[in-house]
Structures are given as structure tokens and as C-alpha cells.
Amino acid sequence: MHSTAEGFTLIELMIVIAIIGILAMIAIPVYQGYTIQAEVSEGTSLATGLETVFTDYYDESSVVAKTNAALQITQTIAGEYVTSVALSAPGQITVAYGGKADSHITGGTVVWTAYQSANGDISWVCNDGTSTTSAISGPPALTPVGAAAVDGTLSSAAGDGGYLPPICR
């Protein structure tokens, strides 16, 4: 009786390895993009706290704060991927990325500008450097609370701007 060998041939193994390689080439960049987006979201979270303090201060005093110190915040607001979150102009929060952040976003900024609606509500609009400052203010009709919007640099640092928080896109 003749026995037959069982198992995979070398060509079958090579095909499987090639398929795994192709899948990895697709999956790794997608995963890296999600990782970078998660790093960027840290800035949004940190800015939200400063937005709340600013809005409360403005509601109570009708004064537009220009610096963190004006809000009696003496410590630097930072995180693992964010080097600073600070009022950079009246009614503008600049989030600067660095620290352990991916090289695609290190050195980039997103600027959040305070706008007031006709009924007095404060809304924060982010500008990553891709929106024109005139397009940011409406609709609906919003008026800058402090300084006019300026461009951030995160989109130019990230190339296509795909790393921005969803609210900025």
C-alpha cells in the first residue's frame, strides 16, 4: 500500500503569507490613523473644561477673558499628547500638540473660538486651518465673543486633516 503525504505545499504557504501581507498593508495605516485621532481627541477633552470655565466667567462678569490667569487658572493644562491648552486671545483657546503625540500632529494646533448666538448662548467652533474665518461664523448667525477666528495648523501638519476631531471636519 502506498501512503500519501499530507499537509500544505510550499506554494500554498507562500500564497497564504502573501495574502496576510496584503491585508497587513491595508490594516496598519488605518489603525495608525485611528490611534492619531484618539490622540487628537485628548485636546478636545481638555479644551472642553476651559470652555466651561470661560463661559461661566463670561456669563457672570460679561468680561471676555484673554488668558488662563484671568480665569484664575495658574497651572498649565496639558496631557500626554497635548503640550498646552490656553486662551491665546480674547475668547480663543489654542490646543497645541506635542509630548508623546505622533509625529503627524506634533507641533500642530487647533484653535477654538467663542461665538455668541442672538439669544446669548456661547458656542465654540474649532478652526484647524482649513476653514476660512468667514465661513466659521455661520449659519446660524453667530458673533465672535472676543477676537476674530484665526487658523490653527493641525490640518497642515496632518496633511489632509483626517486626524481632526469629527466636530472640526
C-alpha positions as CSV (number, residue, x, y, z in Angstrom):
1,M,0.0,0.0,0.0
2,H,1.3,3.4,-0.9
3,S,0.9,6.2,1.7
4,T,0.4,9.8,0.6
5,A,1.9,12.8,2.3
6,E,-0.5,15.2,4.0
7,G,0.0,18.9,4.6
8,F,0.5,22.1,2.6
9,T,2.8,22.5,-0.3
10,L,5.3,25.3,-0.4
11,I,3.3,27.3,-2.9
12,E,0.2,27.2,-0.8
13,L,2.1,28.5,2.2
14,M,3.6,31.3,0.1
15,I,0.1,32.3,-1.2
16,V,-1.2,32.5,2.4
17,I,1.8,34.6,3.5
18,A,1.3,36.9,0.5
19,I,-2.4,37.4,1.4
20,I,-1.6,38.1,5.0
21,G,1.0,40.7,3.9
22,I,-1.5,42.4,1.7
23,L,-4.1,42.6,4.5
24,A,-1.4,44.0,6.8
25,M,-0.5,46.7,4.3
26,I,-4.1,47.8,4.4
27,A,-4.8,47.4,8.1
28,I,-1.7,49.1,9.6
29,P,-2.2,52.6,8.2
30,V,-5.9,52.5,9.1
31,Y,-5.1,51.5,12.7
32,Q,-2.4,54.3,12.9
33,G,-5.0,56.8,11.7
34,Y,-7.4,55.8,14.5
35,T,-4.6,56.0,17.0
36,I,-3.7,59.5,15.9
37,Q,-7.4,60.6,16.0
38,A,-7.5,59.3,19.6
39,E,-4.5,61.4,20.5
40,V,-6.2,64.5,18.9
41,S,-9.4,63.8,20.9
42,E,-7.4,64.4,24.1
43,G,-7.1,68.1,23.1
44,T,-10.8,68.4,22.6
45,S,-11.5,66.9,26.0
46,L,-9.0,69.3,27.7
47,A,-10.4,72.3,25.8
48,T,-13.9,71.5,27.0
49,G,-13.0,72.1,30.6
50,L,-11.5,75.5,29.7
51,E,-14.5,76.4,27.6
52,T,-16.8,75.8,30.6
53,V,-14.8,77.9,32.9
54,F,-14.6,80.7,30.3
55,T,-18.3,80.6,29.6
56,D,-19.2,80.7,33.3
57,Y,-16.8,83.6,33.8
58,Y,-18.3,85.5,30.9
59,D,-21.9,84.8,32.0
60,E,-21.1,86.2,35.5
61,S,-19.0,89.2,34.6
62,S,-19.6,90.0,30.9
63,V,-15.9,90.2,30.6
64,V,-14.1,88.3,27.8
65,A,-11.1,86.6,29.4
66,K,-7.8,86.9,27.5
67,T,-5.6,84.4,29.4
68,N,-5.9,81.4,31.6
69,A,-4.7,83.6,34.5
70,A,-7.7,85.9,34.0
71,L,-9.8,82.8,34.8
72,Q,-7.6,82.2,37.9
73,I,-6.1,79.1,36.2
74,T,-2.4,79.1,37.2
75,Q,-1.4,75.5,36.2
76,T,-0.6,74.5,32.7
77,I,-3.4,72.5,31.1
78,A,-1.6,69.6,29.4
79,G,-1.9,65.9,28.7
80,E,0.1,63.0,27.3
81,Y,-0.3,64.2,23.7
82,V,-1.2,67.9,24.3
83,T,1.5,70.3,25.5
84,S,-0.9,73.2,26.3
85,V,-4.5,74.3,26.3
86,A,-4.7,78.1,26.8
87,L,-6.5,81.2,26.0
88,S,-4.3,82.7,23.3
89,A,-6.5,85.8,22.6
90,P,-9.8,87.1,24.0
91,G,-12.3,84.2,23.6
92,Q,-9.9,81.9,21.8
93,I,-8.5,78.6,23.1
94,T,-5.4,77.2,21.3
95,V,-4.7,73.5,21.8
96,A,-1.0,72.6,21.0
97,Y,0.0,69.0,20.3
98,G,3.4,67.6,21.3
99,G,4.8,65.4,24.1
100,K,4.2,61.8,23.2
101,A,2.0,62.7,20.2
102,D,2.5,61.1,16.8
103,S,4.9,63.0,14.6
104,H,2.0,63.7,12.2
105,I,0.4,66.0,14.8
106,T,3.4,67.2,16.9
107,G,3.6,71.0,16.5
108,G,0.0,71.3,15.2
109,T,-2.7,73.4,16.8
110,V,-6.4,73.6,16.8
111,V,-8.0,77.0,17.7
112,W,-11.4,77.1,19.3
113,T,-13.2,80.4,19.0
114,A,-16.2,81.5,21.2
115,Y,-19.2,82.7,19.4
116,Q,-22.5,84.0,20.8
117,S,-25.9,83.4,19.3
118,A,-28.7,86.0,19.2
119,N,-30.2,84.5,22.4
120,G,-26.9,84.8,24.3
121,D,-25.7,81.2,24.2
122,I,-22.0,80.6,23.8
123,S,-20.8,78.1,21.1
124,W,-17.3,77.0,20.5
125,V,-16.2,76.5,16.9
126,C,-12.9,74.9,16.0
127,N,-10.7,76.1,13.2
128,D,-7.9,73.7,12.1
129,G,-6.5,75.9,9.3
130,T,-8.8,74.6,6.5
131,S,-11.9,76.7,7.2
132,T,-11.9,80.3,6.2
133,T,-12.7,82.6,9.1
134,S,-15.7,84.0,7.4
135,A,-17.2,80.5,6.9
136,I,-16.8,79.7,10.6
137,S,-19.3,82.3,11.9
138,G,-22.4,81.0,10.4
139,P,-25.1,79.9,9.8
140,P,-26.7,80.3,12.2
141,A,-25.7,83.9,12.7
142,L,-23.0,83.9,15.4
143,T,-21.0,86.8,16.6
144,P,-17.4,86.4,17.9
145,V,-17.3,86.9,21.7
146,G,-13.7,88.1,21.6
147,A,-11.1,88.1,18.9
148,A,-12.0,87.0,15.3
149,A,-11.2,83.4,14.5
150,V,-7.7,82.5,13.4
151,D,-6.4,79.4,11.7
152,G,-4.9,76.5,13.6
153,T,-2.2,74.4,11.9
154,L,-3.2,70.8,12.6
155,S,-4.6,70.2,9.1
156,S,-1.3,71.3,7.5
157,A,0.6,69.2,10.0
158,A,-1.6,66.2,9.3
159,G,-1.8,66.6,5.6
160,D,-5.4,66.0,4.6
161,G,-6.9,67.0,8.0
162,G,-8.2,63.5,8.5
163,Y,-6.9,63.4,12.1
164,L,-9.1,66.3,13.3
165,P,-11.9,65.8,15.8
166,P,-15.2,65.0,14.0
167,I,-16.7,68.3,15.1
168,C,-14.0,70.2,13.1
169,R,-14.5,68.4,9.8
